[in-house]
Amino acid sequence: MNLPKELQKLLKEVQKMQKKMEELAKELEEKTVTAQVGGGMVKVTANGRQEILAIEIEEELLKPEEREMLQDLLVAGVNEALKRAKSMMEEELAKITGGLPLPPGFKLPGL
């Protein structure tokens, strides 16, 4: 099959971009973000794959009377960490795609 040169060039570019995205998926597993809420009383760390890696809680929040506050801070911290992880992933993707919009629901290979 003999494809026009322009189409061959486009296919090569798509293959390069796909390889870069596969490499990025691996890199994002190593990159982390940390969100602090409640004045640093709760810290949540996530990776670029949007997985929670660690949650640190100040000891004073472990008292039974602080249960409700702890629950609220955990939810806020996890949501913020995931938001930052997603933002980090989008920034890294933009470097590869040159800012081209990706289709809705697009997922990096391996994520």
C-alpha positions in Angstrom: 0.0 0.0 0.0 1.5 3.3 -1.1 0.3 6.2 1.1 0.8 9.8 0.1 3.9 11.4 1.6 1.8 13.8 3.7 -0.2 10.9 5.2 3.0 9.0 5.9 4.4 12.0 7.7 1.3 12.4 9.8 1.3 8.7 10.8 4.9 9.0 11.9 4.1 12.1 14.0 1.1 10.2 15.6 3.4 7.3 16.4 6.0 9.6 18.0 3.2 11.3 20.1 1.9 7.9 21.2 5.4 6.8 22.3 5.8 10.1 24.2 2.4 9.6 25.9 3.4 6.1 27.0 6.6 7.5 28.5 4.7 10.2 30.2 2.3 7.7 31.8 5.4 6.0 33.4 6.8 9.4 34.5 3.6 10.4 36.1 3.7 7.4 38.4 6.9 8.8 39.9 5.8 12.5 40.2 3.9 13.5 43.2 1.8 16.4 44.6 0.9 17.1 48.2 -2.2 19.0 49.4 -2.3 20.5 52.9 -5.6 21.4 54.5 -6.6 22.6 57.9 -3.5 24.7 58.2 -1.3 21.7 57.5 -3.1 19.4 60.0 -3.8 17.0 57.2 -1.5 16.3 54.3 -2.4 14.1 51.3 0.1 13.0 48.7 -0.9 11.7 45.3 1.0 10.7 42.2 0.3 11.7 38.6 -1.8 8.6 38.1 -4.2 10.1 40.5 -3.5 7.5 43.2 -3.3 8.5 46.9 0.1 7.5 48.2 0.0 8.9 51.7 -2.1 10.7 54.3 -0.5 12.4 57.3 -2.7 13.5 60.2 -1.6 15.7 63.1 -2.1 13.9 66.4 -4.5 16.4 67.9 -7.0 15.5 65.2 -7.1 11.9 66.4 -9.1 12.7 69.5 -12.7 11.3 69.4 -14.1 14.8 69.7 -12.3 15.9 66.5 -13.7 13.0 64.5 -16.1 15.1 62.3 -13.4 17.7 61.6 -10.9 15.0 60.7 -13.4 13.4 58.3 -14.1 16.8 56.6 -10.3 17.5 56.3 -9.6 14.1 54.8 -12.3 14.6 52.2 -11.0 18.1 51.4 -7.3 16.9 51.3 -8.0 14.0 49.1 -10.1 16.1 46.7 -7.4 18.8 46.5 -4.6 16.2 46.0 -6.5 14.6 43.2 -7.2 18.0 41.6 -3.5 18.9 41.7 -2.5 15.5 40.3 -5.0 15.9 37.4 -3.7 19.4 36.8 -0.1 18.1 36.7 -1.1 15.4 34.2 -2.8 18.0 32.0 0.2 20.3 32.0 2.5 17.4 31.1 0.1 16.3 28.3 0.0 19.8 26.9 3.8 19.7 26.5 3.4 16.7 24.2 0.3 17.7 22.3 1.3 21.4 21.9 -1.9 22.4 23.6 -4.2 20.6 21.2 -7.4 19.6 22.9 -7.8 15.9 23.5 -11.2 14.1 23.0 -13.5 13.9 26.0 -12.7 10.8 28.2 -9.1 10.6 26.8 -6.8 8.4 29.0 -3.1 8.1 28.8 -2.0 4.6 28.1 -1.4 2.7 31.3 -3.6 5.0 33.4 
